Amino acid sequence: MAETVAVRCPACRREHRYTAPAYPCACGAPVAPRLDRDGTATPVSHRVWQDDWVAVRCGSCGRRGEWPRPEVGCPCGVVLRVALAEEDEQGAAARDDTPPADVPPAPEAATDRRAAAAARPPFLSVTIRTARDAVTATALYLRWLGYRGVRRADQRPPSGIGLAARGVVAQVDPAVRPATLRDVECLWLTAMTESAECLYFSLAGYADDARARADTLGVALFLLDLTGTPRPVNAPADVLSGTGTGTEHRAP
C-alpha cells in the first residue's frame, strides 16, 4: 500500500500530505519508493539528471528498477524533494546504467506463452512506402503479438505516431533520424501513466544512449525495415517477439 507522509516546506512552512505513487514492475506488481516519515524535504534549486531518479526494488520479484524521485510542488513556488528511506537512498547513490537482470516468468506462464507463440501464423507484412504504411505495419504486428483493439493513442507523442491497445502503448517513428534518448523516455513516462507496456518502432534505428536507456527501463525496441517486418533490437523486444503477450492469437 502506498505511503502517505507529511511534507513541510522550509520556505513558507506550509504542510502538505504526500502519497507516494505506485508504478507497475515488469512482473506486474505495484512498486513505490519507501518514504522517510521523519525525514526533511529539500528544495530543488537546480536539476541534475541523476538526482531525478531513484532505484527501487520490487517486493514481489526482487527486480530493481529506476523510477521518478518523489517531489511536491508548493504553492509558494518551491519544489520539494521528499525524503526517502535509507534503503532507497542507498540504491539511488549506487545505481549505474547497467540494465537490471531479467527475472524469468514462472515456468508455467513461460510454457503457456511459448505454446501460444508456436501456434501463431506467420506475420504478414506490408511494404512500407509512406509513414501511413509504417503505422499500418506496426498495427498489424501488435495484433500478431496478441494485442486486441489497436487504435490511435489518445495522447500524441512528441514525435511520430502513437498507437494503443489494452495494456500497451506504442510509438511509430517514420523519421529519417535515429530515435533519441528523449523519445524513449517520453514513451516510457506515457506508459507509466497508463500502467502499460511500451514498444517503440523506428525506421531509422536508435541513438546509442537511447538504446542503453531503453534496456534500463525495459522498453522494447523494434526496427522497421522497408518490407514492413519489425525486427527486435534489444532483449525486451526479443522476448516479446518470441513469446507474444500470452493471449489467444489470430491471423491479422
N, C-alpha and C positions, 0 to 999 in steps of 0.2 A: 504494500500500500504506500502511495506517495506521502512523503513527509511534509508537514507544514511548520514553519518556524516564524518567529517574529524578527523582522529586519528593521533596524533603526538607522535612519540617515544621519551621518555625523555632521552634515552641513546645516540642516533645518530642524533636526531632532524629531522629524515625523516618523511614526512607526508604521510598518507595512506587514501584512500577513502574506507569506510567500509559500506556495506549494510547488515542490519540485516536479517538473513534467516527466512523464514516463515515455520512453521510446521503445519500439519493438526490436528485440535482438533478432539475429538471423534464425535462431531456433524458435522464434515466435513469442517468447516470454517478454513481459514488460520489464524495462530496465530504467532505473532512476538513480541519480547520484545521491549519496548519503550526505545529509546536511548536518552541520555542527550547530546544535541548539545554543551552545554557549559561545559560539564564535562571533566575531565582529565583522560586519560588512565593510568592504573597502571601496572607495570611489575609483572609477576608471578614468584616469587622467589622459591616457593615450592608448591606442590599440596596438597590441603585438599579437601576431597571428597565433603563436604557440600558446599564449595565455587565454585565448578564446575557446580552447577545447580542453576536455578533461577525460582521462581514461577511467572507465567504469567497468567492473566485472559483473557479468550476468550471474545471478544466484542460481539459475537453473542448469546451465550448461558449462559455466566457467569461462566462457569466451570473454575476452577483454576488448572493448571497442571504444572509439572516441566519440564523444557527444558534446554538444554546445554547453559551455560552462554556464551555470545558473546566474542570472542577473536580474535586477529590479530597476526600473526607471522611476525615479522620484519626481513628483510634480514640480519640485524646485529646480529641476534641470540636471541633477546629478544622477549618473548611472552607477548603481551599486553592484559589486561582485559579491555574491553570497558565499559565506564561509562553508567549506566542505569538511567532512570527517577526515581524520588523518589518513585513512587508507586510500581514499580517492585523491587527496592531495599528493601523496607519495606516488601514486600511479601517474598523475599528471606530470610530476617532475621527472619521472623515469622513462616516460614514453619516448619512442622514436618512430621512424617511418616504416619499421618492419611490419608487414601485414600480420594480423593475429592468425594463429594456427587454426585451420578449419576444424570444427568439431563435427565428425560424421554423424548423419542421422541414425536413428535407431535401425538395427538390421532389418526389422520387418518393414519399416517405411521405405528404406532404400530398395529392398527387394520388390515391393509393390511398384515403386516408381520406375525401376528398370524394366519390369514386366510391361508396364503401360507404354514405356518408350519403345520397347521392341515391337509392340503391336501397332505403332504408328505407321501410316502410309508414308511414302517418300514425300519430302517437301516439294511442292510445285511452285517454282519461282516465276517471276515476271521480269522481263528485260527492263532495265532502268535507263530511260532516256530523259526524263524530266524529274523535277522534285516531287511531283504528284506520284510518279511511278515508284519513287523511293518510299513514300508513305504507304502506298498500296502493298508493296513487297513486305514492309515491316508489319502491317496489319495482318497479312496472311501468315507470316511467320509466328506472330503472337498467338494466333488461333491454332497453328500447328503445335505450338508448345503446350496448349491446353487452356489458354485464357479465353473466356467467353465474354461476349458483349463488348468487343473492342470498339472504341469510339474516339472522337476528337476530345482531348483533355479540356476540362473547364478552364484551367489556369494555363495561360500561354507562356512558354519558356522564353528566356532572354534571346535565344537564337533557335532556329529550326522549328519543327512542328511537334506538338505534344500529343501523345495517344494515351488512352487509359482503358483499363478493364478492371474487373473485380480483383483487388489485391495487387495491382501493378500499375505503375506509370512508366511510360517510355518516351524517349526523345529521339526524333529522327532529324539528323543534321546533314542536309544535302550540300553544305558549303564546300568550297574548294580548299579551305584551310583546315588543318587538323583541329579537332575539338580541344578546348583549353581546360586548364585546371578549374577555372570559374564555371565553365559549362557543366562539368561533372559535379561540382559541389552544389550548384543551384538545383540540379536534378535530384540529388540526394536529399537536400533540405525539403524540396517539394514532396518527395516520397515519405519523409518522416512525418509531415503534417497529415498525410493520408494513411499512415500506418501501412504502407505498401512496399513491395519490392520495386526496384528501379532498374531499367535496362536502357542502354544508350546505343544508338545505331548511327554510325558515321560513314560517309562516303570517302572521306579524306584521311581517316585514321585519327590518332590521338597524340598530343604532345607528351613527352616523357613524364613530366610532372603530373599530368592528368591521369596517365595510366597508373602511376605509383599511388596517387590518391584514391583512385577507384579501387585498387586492391585493398587498401586500408579500410575503406568504407563499405566494401562488399558490393560495389556497383558492377553489374555485368556489362561488359563492353563487347560490341559486335562491329565488324567491318562489313559494309555493304559493297559488294563488287557489282559490276555492270550487268551481270546475269541475274541480279536480284536475290542472290543467296547470301544471307548473313553468315559471317564466319566469326566464331568466338575468338577473342584475342586476350582474354585473361581467365583466371581459374573460375570465378563465379559464372561467367558466361559458358565456359566449357562444361561445367557441371549441369547447368540448366539445359544446354543443348543436348546433353546425353540422356538426361532423365525426364525432362519436361516438368510440368507442375504437379504431376501425380493425379491429375483429373482425367476423366474419360476423353479420349482423342477421337476426333472425326476428321475426315478429309476436308480441307478448306474449300 
